[in-house]
Amino acid sequence: MEIYNIGWDEIKATSGTSNYAFFASISDTSDLQDDNATVVQYDVDVKDAYDLTVGIPSFESITIRELKADIIFPSEDCYMYQYICMTVSAPKAAAYIDGNLTNSHYCLPFGDVEDGYGGNSPCSGSAVKFSIVLLLTAVLMSLFG
């Protein structure tokens, strides 16, 4: 995942504390801020990720790899979820404040990865556990924007 700092202030690295918190989700819309959006959110496993304590200078970017999440599709209305999304935010212990929360997520519609989509939806009429490696080729215009 590539995270851009589109603000004038540097995201400063903290001493050993992660600068980034991540959440994965499935949704019926790519606009997670929409009041009518149906969103199911999942924790992201960052135990194998690296560079979580690295800061980002103004108008620079960083790539975070090895983010993982287990996505469990609800069996009821499974087909309504059309997007896989990733959200990045400032954790409580971060040395900065995210000045714009509306630009901190990126969603890809379900479909073939080879065609630039987020993977095929596993909906089959029953609850499905869908384990994905969240190395999305997504660009999050995030943090301070």
Backbone hydrogen bonds, N-H to C=O, Kabsch-Sander energy under -0.5 kcal/mol:
donor,donor_aa,acceptor,acceptor_aa,energy
2,E,138,A,-1.5
3,I,1,M,-0.5
3,I,62,I,-3.1
4,Y,140,L,-2.3
5,N,60,E,-2.7
6,I,4,Y,-0.8
6,I,142,S,-1.2
6,I,143,L,-0.5
7,G,143,L,-0.6
11,I,56,I,-3.0
12,K,10,E,-0.8
14,T,17,T,-0.6
16,G,14,T,-1.6
19,N,52,L,-3.5
21,A,89,S,-2.7
23,F,87,T,-2.0
24,A,42,Y,-2.4
25,S,85,C,-2.0
26,I,40,V,-1.9
27,S,83,Y,-1.8
28,D,38,T,-1.3
32,L,30,S,-1.0
34,D,31,D,-1.5
37,A,34,D,-1.8
39,V,37,A,-0.7
40,V,26,I,-2.4
41,Q,39,V,-0.5
42,Y,24,A,-3.5
44,V,22,F,-0.8
45,D,68,K,-3.8
46,V,44,V,-0.6
49,A,46,V,-1.2
50,Y,65,R,-0.6
54,V,51,D,-0.9
56,I,11,I,-1.5
59,F,5,N,-1.5
59,F,7,G,-0.6
60,E,57,P,-1.8
62,I,3,I,-1.9
64,I,1,M,-3.2
64,I,62,I,-0.5
68,K,45,D,-1.9
69,A,132,I,-1.9
71,I,69,A,-0.7
71,I,130,F,-2.8
72,I,70,D,-0.6
73,F,71,I,-0.6
73,F,128,V,-2.4
78,C,75,S,-1.0
80,M,77,D,-1.7
81,Y,78,C,-1.5
82,Q,27,S,-1.8
82,Q,80,M,-0.8
83,Y,27,S,-2.0
84,I,108,L,-2.6
85,C,25,S,-3.2
86,M,106,Y,-2.2
87,T,23,F,-2.9
88,V,104,S,-2.6
89,S,21,A,-2.4
94,A,91,P,-2.0
95,A,12,K,-0.5
99,G,97,I,-0.7
103,N,100,N,-0.8
104,S,101,L,-0.9
106,Y,86,M,-2.1
108,L,84,I,-2.7
110,F,82,Q,-2.2
111,G,119,G,-2.3
115,D,112,D,-1.2
116,G,113,V,-2.3
117,Y,112,D,-1.9
118,G,109,P,-2.8
119,G,111,G,-1.7
124,S,126,S,-0.6
128,V,73,F,-1.2
130,F,71,I,-4.3
130,F,128,V,-0.6
131,S,129,K,-0.6
132,I,69,A,-2.1
132,I,130,F,-0.6
134,L,67,L,-2.1
134,L,132,I,-0.7
135,L,133,V,-2.0
136,L,134,L,-0.7
140,L,2,E,-2.1
140,L,138,A,-0.6
141,M,139,V,-0.7
142,S,4,Y,-1.5
142,S,140,L,-1.5
